[in-house]
C-alpha cells in the first residue's frame, strides 16, 4: 500500500477492495501490452501471392522466378555476372513484346565527397506505350549489386517487382499514359545510372512521376518513406490506390533531414515528383552474401509489387500535371489502415488539442484535483525519469555490446537477435520509470503527475507542429484523447476506480498504438545501438500512461518495476547466450591482396583488428597494424599486413595520348588501362591545386555549380568502375608544367589463386565485409609524366 497519501489521492481512489485493485492492476498491464503488440504486429507486409494468381495481378511467386535468375552471384558494375543480369532483363522485356534499349555512357558523381566516383553505366530503358500519353509514369530500380552480395533484396526485389508489374500491365487494359521502366546501373557506386538518365536520356523530358523501389535488408514491410515536396495531391492518390499502404509523414520528416541517398535523390533534384519505397528488416543481410533468394521474405517482394502495379494503374490513367500542393499528414493508426489529411489541418488540430488540455487542467483546478505546485512537480518528474532511463539504458547498451560474443564482427553492429535486447531495454525503461514514480507519488497525487507529464506533450506539440508538421499527428492525437480522458475523470468526479480505469484505458489507447508503432519503426530504422534514443519516446509514452500506471501501484507498488527488471535481465541474458555466428548469420571479415608493381612486393592485408582463425593463414597473429600507403595513400585507418607471394600480375598502364603546353596551361590526355582486365581503377593525381579542369571519358569531374574539379588539397582521387578493356581517357588541364605524379590501382573482384599454396576455404560462418575492398586483388603502379 502507498505509505503517504495526500488528500487528493484519497478522493481519487475510494470504495475499493484489495481484490479489485489486483484485477485492475493486471488489466492495466494487459491492456497496454496487448495494444502495443497489436500495433507492432500490424506493421507487416501482405501475404505472398502464388504463381496461379490471375494474369493481370501481381504475384510474388512469379517475381521470385526472375529473382532466382538474377540474384545468383554478386553483379557489381564491371563484373562478368553484371552482363549476365543485364542480358536477362533485356531478354525478359523483349519477351513481353517491349523494345528495351541500353543507355551506355560514363557518369560522374563529384558531389558526395572529396573523391570522385565515375563508371561506364548501362541503364536499361523500356517503354509500355499508353493510349493517349501526355506525361509518363516511370518505375525505377537498380540492377547493379554490391560487390559482396548477390543482391536479392537490394535491388533484385525492385528489378523483379518491375518485371512482374510490366507483365501484369501488358496483360491488363492499356493505360492512358506511357509507362517507362528504368533499370538503373551504378546506383551502389554513387547513383550514377540515375544521374546519366536525368542528364542525357531523351525520355527524361516525358517523365511525369517516378516510383523508386529499394531495400536495406531482406524482409519486413515496404515503407513509402520519401515523397517529393508538396505531396498533398500525390498522397490522396496513394491513399486511394495502394492496396496495403504502410507509410507515415514522420518518416519523411526524419528522412529528409538525413544525408541518406537513393536514385530518388537525383530525380527529385531534377525537379520530378515521386514516391520512394523500401523495406528495411534484417539489416544484417544488406550488401552481404546473405542478401540471397534463400533469405528474402517473399512477402516484402509482394508488398513492393503491390505498390508498383496499383500506383502505375492509378497514375497511368490520370492526366499528370504538376500536382504539387501542401504536404499532407499521413500515418497508419494500426496495421495497414491509412489516415491522410491536408497539412492545413495541422495547426487547427494542434490548437484544438491545446484547448482541450487547458480546459481539462482548469476543470481539475476547479474541482480541486490539481494544484499548480503538483503540476510543476509532475512536469519535472517526467524529465527526471527520462534522464535516468536514458542514462541507464545507455549503460545497458554498452554492457550488452561488451558481453555479446564477437560483437565487433556483427554486420552493422546489429545482432540477428537484437529484438531480445531492444525489448529488454524498453522493459528496463519501464522499471526505472515505474520505480521513480513510486517515489514521486509520495510527493503529490497521481492526477498532478499525469497533468504535469501531459504538459510535455502540450509544449512539444507546438514546435513539432510548426517545424515538422508531418510529425505533428504523433503528439496532437494522443494529447487530445488523453486530455479528454482527464477532463472526463474530473467532470464525473470519478469516485469509482473502475469508471476512471475504463476512461483512462480508452483515452490512452491512441497514444499506445501510435507510440508503440513509432518505437518499433525507430528500432527498425536506427537499430539496436540506438537503444538509448528509443527510450525518449518510451518515456513520453509512459508519461502519457501515468493514469493507468497508477493502477499498477495500488495493490503492490514494487511488483511492476521488479517484474519489468527481471524480464529485462532475462531477455538480455537470452540475447547474450544466443550470440554467435552460423551460416545464416555469418561474421564479417576483411582480407585482400595487393601487388606493388614498382617494388615487386606483395601483401595480404586486412582492416580487422587482428587475424582470425581463417585469415591467420594469410596474416600472422602478431602482425602490427600500420598504414598501407602504396594502395591507400589517403587512408586514415590502419591495416594488419602479412607478406605474400608476388604473383606475375601485369600492372596498369598510363599512355600519353597528347601533351600540350600553351602559356602557363598544360593539357595532358592519358589512356588508363588495366592489362589484366580489372573492372575498377582508382587514380590518384598529386597536386590537386594545380588541376584547373579534369575529364574522364569526356565528362567533367566537377560537381554541378562548381568550376573546379573535386579534389582534396593534395590529390584528385577518381574511382572508375566498368573500365573498358581498351582503357579510358583522362584529360587534365594543369596550371603548371611541373612533372605530373599519378598512381593507378586496378582492382579485380575476388582473392587471387596462389600456385602451390593450399589455403583452407572460408568457413560458412564467415563472410567478406561489405566494403569495396574486401576479397579484392589490387595491383598498383606510379607514373611520372
Ligand atoms: Zn540499393
Boltz pocket constraint, residues with backbone or C-beta under 6 A from the ligand:
constraints:
  - pocket:
      binder: B
      contacts: [[A, 142], [A, 154], [A, 155], [A, 187], [A, 214], [A, 215]]
      max_distance: 6.0
